[in-house]
Each structure stands twice: as structure tokens, then as C-alpha cells.
Amino acid sequence: MGRSNLMSERIGPELAVDEARLTRPRPAVDPDAVLVERLRRRDAGAAEALVASYGDRVYRLAIRITGNRSDAEEVVQDALWAATARSMASAGRPPSEPGSTESPPTRPIRSGRGG
């Protein structure tokens, strides 16, 4: 008698687990695929969406590493610029220089940060 038959007998057929379904590989789902595609297409607002999605998290990490706001803000801007540039380059198109209209915004990540 196979393992799944033994399991069905112990817990009942309605509660038996489909072992084949559990071992089947699940397709990988990238939650940021749409954002990355927008960056590759140089979609208006994609860099701002990147900042909105990750700016605070990157800033919190940067402030812990650098220990001060000024350096952390510079690190965040550089990191988000690099992410944007890498996305554009992977699409086979060279990114613009930092500070151009296609670079991530240089405004603070969020206003009203306590300090």
C-alpha cells in the first residue's frame, strides 16, 4: 500500500493531501516585474513609483549604516539612481546622466522626517 493510501486511511479521504501537488514546482512570481518593465520603458512616473515603493525602506537601512541624515539621503539617491540605470541598461538602452529629467527625483524621500 502506498504512502498516500495510508494517509487517506488515517485521516480520511476528504482530508488527504495531494502529495504530487505539494512537490510540483511553483512558478516564480516577481512582485516588482511591472515596475521594472516601466523603468525599462522609461515610463513617466516609474522612478517616482520606485521611490514610493522602496525609498523609506532604503533610507532606514542607509541611516543605520551611515549614522546621519545627510549621508543617508545621498546613499538613497545613489542607490535608487543605480537601480533605475540598471533597469534601463538591461533593456539595452543607456541611461541618462544623473540629474537629467530621467533620473530618480532628487527630492527628499519623505517629508517631515523626525530627527
C-alpha positions in Angstrom: 0.0 0.0 0.0 1.4 3.4 -1.0 2.0 6.3 1.4 -0.9 8.4 0.2 -3.2 5.4 0.7 -2.0 5.0 4.3 -2.5 8.7 4.8 -6.1 8.6 3.4 -6.9 5.7 5.7 -5.6 7.5 8.8 -7.2 10.9 8.2 -10.0 10.2 5.8 -10.1 10.8 2.0 -11.6 14.3 2.4 -8.5 15.5 4.4 -5.8 13.6 2.4 -3.0 15.7 1.0 -2.2 15.5 -2.7 1.5 14.8 -2.4 2.1 15.3 -6.1 0.7 18.9 -5.9 3.0 19.7 -3.0 6.1 18.6 -4.8 5.3 20.4 -8.0 7.5 23.5 -8.5 5.6 26.7 -8.2 6.1 29.4 -10.9 8.2 32.2 -9.7 6.2 35.4 -9.3 8.1 38.7 -9.2 6.0 41.3 -7.5 8.2 44.1 -9.0 8.1 42.9 -12.6 5.6 45.6 -13.6 7.7 48.3 -12.0 10.9 47.0 -13.6 9.2 46.9 -17.0 8.0 50.5 -16.5 11.6 51.5 -15.7 12.9 49.8 -18.8 10.3 51.6 -21.0 11.3 54.9 -19.3 7.7 55.3 -18.3 6.8 58.7 -16.8 6.4 58.2 -13.1 8.3 54.9 -12.9 11.2 56.4 -10.9 8.8 58.0 -8.6 7.0 54.7 -8.1 10.4 53.1 -7.2 10.9 55.8 -4.6 7.4 55.4 -3.3 7.8 51.6 -3.0 11.3 51.4 -1.6 12.5 54.9 -0.6 11.6 54.7 3.1 13.0 51.2 3.5 16.3 52.1 1.8 16.5 55.3 3.8 16.0 53.4 7.1 18.8 51.0 6.2 21.1 53.8 5.0 20.6 55.8 8.2 21.5 52.8 10.3 24.6 52.2 8.2 25.8 55.8 7.9 24.6 57.2 11.2 23.5 60.6 9.8 20.7 62.0 7.6 22.8 63.8 5.0 24.9 60.8 4.1 21.8 58.5 4.2 19.9 60.7 1.8 22.9 60.7 -0.6 23.2 56.9 -0.3 19.4 56.5 -1.1 19.6 58.8 -4.1 22.7 56.9 -5.4 21.1 53.5 -4.8 17.8 54.4 -6.5 19.6 56.0 -9.4 21.7 52.9 -9.8 18.6 50.7 -9.7 16.9 52.8 -12.4 20.0 52.9 -14.5 20.5 49.1 -14.3 16.9 48.5 -15.3 17.3 50.8 -18.3 20.6 49.2 -19.3 19.2 45.7 -19.1 16.7 46.9 -21.7 19.6 47.7 -24.0 19.3 51.4 -23.7 21.9 53.5 -21.9 20.5 55.6 -19.0 20.7 59.3 -18.9 23.2 61.0 -16.6 22.2 61.7 -13.0 20.3 65.0 -12.8 18.6 64.7 -16.2 14.9 64.5 -16.4 15.0 60.7 -16.5 16.9 60.3 -13.2 15.1 59.5 -10.0 13.8 62.5 -8.2 16.2 64.4 -6.0 13.6 65.5 -3.5 13.6 64.1 0.0 12.3 60.5 0.2 9.5 61.7 2.5 8.8 65.0 4.1 8.6 65.5 7.9 11.3 63.1 8.9 11.9 63.3 12.6 15.4 63.6 13.6 
